[in-house]
Amino acid sequence: MIINKELQLANDLIQYTGTSIFLTGKAGTGKTTFLHNLKLKSPKRMVVLAPTGVAAINAGGVTIHSFFQLPFCPHVPTLLYQDDTGTYNTTNEFGDQKNRTYAHKYGRDKIKIFKTVDLIVIDEISMVRADILDAIDEILRKYRRNDKPFGGAQMLFIGDVKQLAPVAKEEEWKLIEKYYDSPYFFSSHAFRRSQYTSIELVEIFRQEDKKFIDLLNKVRSNKLDDESINILNERYIPGFNNLDNKGYITLTSHNYQAKNINNQHLEKIDKQEFAFYAEVKGDFPEYSYPTDEELIIKVGSQVMFVKNDPSNDKRYFNGKIGIVEDIDNNKIYVKCDDNDENITVQPLEWTNVKYVLNHTTNEIEEEIQGTFKQYPLKLAWAITIHKSQGLTFEKLIVDAQMSFAHGQVYVALSRCKSLEGLVLISKIDKHTLKNDYSVDLFEYEIEHKHADIEKLQTLKKKYFYDLLNELFTFEQLY
C-alpha cells in the first residue's frame, strides 16, 4: 500500500477519533485499496457495507439492506426522540405520524452488534439514496439509545459523487421527494446533522499520463473546452470492433447490451462450446454472484478475470483481459498480452458473510453464510459501466452517447489506463456529459470540511475523553 499524506490522515482519523468521515477522490486514487487495508489492520469493531451485492462482495462486506434488514421500498424520514416514559416516538419533520416500515424485531445478537460496533463503513456511497441513510440513522439511534447522528457510531463514507448516482425510480422518488433536496446521500437529514469531516485523495495511481489525467478531470467537472473535446475525439474510430482487435472491452450502459455483444462474438467462434457450472453452497443470493453461474466459453473467447490471484505468483488481477488458449481436464488456459506463458485457471471460492457477535470476546466477527465456487472468469467483449466500477483496463471501447445519468461518461473513460488505449465509437460533445447542480453544491461544501493535522489533534482529544466517559459510566448497570 502506497502511503501519502491524505491516506495517512484518513487512517489516523479512523483509528484515533470517533468522528464520521467522507473519504472521496477521483477514479484511481486508491479508495478501494485503502478499504481492504483498513479491514486487515484496524483494531476497531467494524462492519463493511455496500449498496449492491456485487459491490459488497468486492468490498469484502455485506449489503446495506441485508445487514439492517431494510425493505426495498422508499423510507419516509422521521425524528426519533425519547419521551418521559422511555418510549421512542416517531414523527417526521413534516409532523406526519407513521408506522415504521421495518417494524419487525431484530434478534438479540444483531441488537448487540448495533450497540457495540465502533465503525460502520459504507463503500460506493454515491449510489446510496438519502432515505436509506436516514433509515440506518433511525435504527442505530433507537438501539444504541443515543440521539446523536447514527447513534454515535463512527461512519466512514467512501466514494466519489462525480461517479455513479443513486437509482431513484420515478414512482419511488415521488413518495419521498418532498423530504429531500436530491436523491443523493448528502441530502439525508442524518448526514446533514453529523459533524463529519472530509478527506480528498488527490494522487492518481491508475493513470500516469498527465495529459490524459487533465482530460479526465475536465470531464469529471464538466469543464470540457473545444481543445479537450478535439483531443478526445481523436480517439473516435467509427466501425471499430473488438473481434478484429484483440484485448479491447466495450463498456455499455445496460446488461442486455453487454450480454448481446458477448453472445454475438461467442457465436462467431467456430469451435466446441464448454459449460462450467458454479458450485453454490448455503446462502449466496443470485444478485451477488461475482460471475456467471453457468460459464459458457470456447477456445478463442476473450475473457476477464473477476478476482485477484490468491497465490504468491499474482499472475492475474480483477479486470485483467486475456484469450482462452486451451481447455483441458477441467483447467482453462488463458493467454494475456503481458504474460509469456499461459495462465492456468482453476475454480476459486467467494464467500457470503454476515456479521455476528463473539460472546466471549465481545468482538464483531464474520460468519460465512454461503460460498460460490467458479472459475474467476467471464466473457469480456463487453461489460456494463456499473460492473466496471473499481476496475482498470488497458484497452477500452466507449460509446459516449449511451450516457443517461450523471457521472457515467467519466466512470467509463476513467477505467482506461491511457488515452492511447481508448477508442470512442461515438463522438463527444458538450451535450454528452450529464451534470447535476446538487453535486456541484455539495463539492463546494466539502471543500470547507477538509481535515488537517490541527483538526486531527482536536478530534483525538475529544475521542480520548469520550472513551474515558464510556469506561466510567454507570448507564449500562443502571
C-alpha positions, -999 to +999 in steps of 0.1 A: +000+000+000+014+033-011+010+059+017+007+096+011-003+123+035-040+121+027-041+083+032-021+087+064-045+114+077-075+092+068-060+063+087-053+084+118-088+099+118-103+065+117-081+049+143-077+077+168-110+097+166-147+089+167-157+114+140-175+105+108-155+108+076-163+113+040-134+098+020-135+109-016-112+112-046-111+109-083-112+075-100-080+056-094-068+073-062-068+041-041-101+043-022-108+005-026-072-005-017-074+017+014-106-001+025-091-035+021-061-025+042-083-009+068-102-042+072-069-061+077-053-037+102-080-017+121-085-027+158-120-013+158-151-034+158-163-026+122-187-037+096-183-030+058-215-023+038-223-015+002-254-007-018-253-036-042-245-073-039-215-072-063-201-040-046-204-058-012-185-088-024-158-066-039-156-046-007-155-078+014-187-069+033-225-073+030-253-052+015-269-024+035-303-039+031-293-074+044-274-060+074-302-037+085-329-059+071-345-030+053-374-033+029-367-023-007-395+004-006-387+041+000-383+052+036-401+083+049-377+100+073-385+105+109-371+121+140-367+097+169-370+112+204-374+096+238-403+108+259-407+108+297-418+071+297-387+060+278-407+052+247-394+062+213-420+082+193-417+086+155-427+119+140-413+130+107-401+166+102-433+175+085-453+164+116-467+133+100-472+103+122-464+069+106-458+033+113-422+021+110-417+003+077-392-020+093-412-026+125-400-063+128-379-072+157-342-078+155-325-107+171-306-102+204-272-107+187-280-082+159-290-056+185-257-062+204-239-056+171-257-023+167-248-014+203-211-024+202-200-016+166-173+012+166-170+018+129-195+014+100-180+016+065-203+023+035-185+018+002-197+033-031-217+059-011-225+078-043-250+051-052-268+052-018-302+071-017-308+097+010-337+079+026-317+047+031-291+067+051-319+081+073-333+046+079-299+035+091-297+065+113-330+058+129-322+022+136-289+030+152-302+058+173-330+036+186-310+005+195-279+024+207-302+047+228-282+077+216-297+107+199-265+116+181-265+111+143-261+073+136-264+067+173-229+080+180-213+053+158-183+064+137-192+063+100-168+061+071-184+070+037-162+061+007-170+072-028-170+099-054-202+119-060-189+126-096-193+089-104-224+067-104-255+082-090-282+065-068-310+047-086-343+066-079-372+053-099-397+080-107-426+064-088-404+058-058-390+093-058-424+108-059-432+093-025-402+110-007-392+140-029-409+165-005-384+154+022-352+158+003-333+183-019-319+154-040-318+116-040-280+117-031-268+105+003-256+140+013-293+152+012-302+129+041-311+145+074-287+123+093-258+132+072-266+169+074-268+167+112-235+148+115-203+167+123-184+149+095-151+158+082-138+151+046-106+139+031-100+140-007-074+116-021-056+135-049-028+112-060-039+091-090-024+056-093-044+043-123-031+067-150+004+081-154-001+104-185-007+139-172-024+149-205-050+121-200-054+129-163-061+166-171-087+155-197-104+132-172-105+160-146-123+182-172-148+155-179-154+150-142-160+187-135-180+191-168-155+218-180-146+204-214-133+231-237-130+229-275-094+218-274-101+190-249-131+178-270-109+177-301-081+157-283-107+132-270-124+129-305-090+120-320-098+086-304-130+084-324-127+054-348-161+046-365-168+009-371-141-002-347-149-036-331-131-058-306-134-090-327-108-078-351-088-060-324-079-083-295-078-072-259-104-044-262-135-045-240-167-024-247-185-006-219-223-005-221-249+012-201-273-018-198-269-055-190-287-067-221-263-047-244-233-064-228-249-098-230-258-094-267-223-083-276-207-112-258-231-138-272-226-124-308-189-127-305-191-161-290-213-175-318-187-163-344-161-187-330-164-220-348-152-242-320-165-265-294-185-249-266-177-257-229-200-251-200-188-248-164-213-247-136-207-229-103-209-248-070-232-228-047-235-239-010-255-223+017-270-188+014-254-170-015-281-148-032-281-148-070-278-110-072-244-113-055-229-138-079-195-124-089-196-142-123-219-164-143-234-194-126-232-211-160-199-201-176-201-208-214-168-203-232-148-216-262-112-217-271-106-182-286-130-165-262-120-131-248-123-133-210-118-111-180-105-122-146-130-113-119-108-119-088-072-113-078-049-142-079-047-155-043-014-173-049+020-157-043+026-156-081+000-128-086-004-138-122-038-120-127-060-094-111-096-083-111-102-068-146-072-084-165-081-094-201-070-125-219-078-151-246-087-187-238-059-207-255-070-242-244-095-261-222-084-295-209-091-317-178-112-290-161-084-265-165-087-233-185-056-219-201-056-181-207-030-161-226-026-124-217-005-098-236+019-092-207+025-129-199+048-151-219+032-183-206-005-193-204-021-188-171-037-220-157-070-211-142-088-233-117-120-226-097-119-202-068-143-195-039-161-164-029-179-162+005-211-145+015-207-134+051-228-120+079-216-102+110-220-119+143-211-111+179-185-133+197-200-135+232-166-145+247-146-115+233-174-092+225-158-087+191-178-085+158-167-113+136-176-125+101-196-158+098-197-175+064-233-180+053-226-195+019-200-200-008-198-196-046-171-216-064-165-210-101-137-202-125-128-165-119-136-156-155-164-140-175-168-133-212-152-099-218-160-084-252-184-062-232-193-053-196-217-027-180-204+006-166-218-003-132-198-036-131-167-019-143-166+003-111-132-001-095-117-020-125-088-009-147-084-017-184-055-014-209-078-012-239-113+001-239-142+009-263-167+035-251-199+048-267-202+082-251-237+087-265-250+059-243-249+081-212-282+086-195-271+096-160-248+119-141-212+106-139-215+077-164-191+091-191-165+099-165-167+065-149-164+049-184-134+069-196-115+067-163-114+029-164-087+031-191-051+034-181-041+056-211-055+078-238-038+056-264-058+025-252-091+043-255-114+040-286-146+061-290-173+047-313-193+079-310-180+115-307-180+135-276-195+170-275-205+194-247-240+179-246-227+144-239-220+150-203-248+150-177-243+173-148-261+176-115-262+210-098-268+195-064-235+176-067-216+208-075-231+225-044-220+195-022-185+196-036-183+233-027-195+224+008-169+197+015-141+220+005-148+237+038-149+204+057-114+191+048-095+177+077-059+187+086-034+179+113-047+206+136-082+192+134-069+157+139-053+167+172-085+183+184-106+153+175-081+129+191-085+147+225-123+146+222-122+109+214-099+102+244-124+119+268-153+101+252-136+068+258-129+077+294-165+087+299-177+054+284-154+034+307-167+051+339-204+054+331-229+035+351-256+037+324-254+000+314-256-011+351-285+013+357 
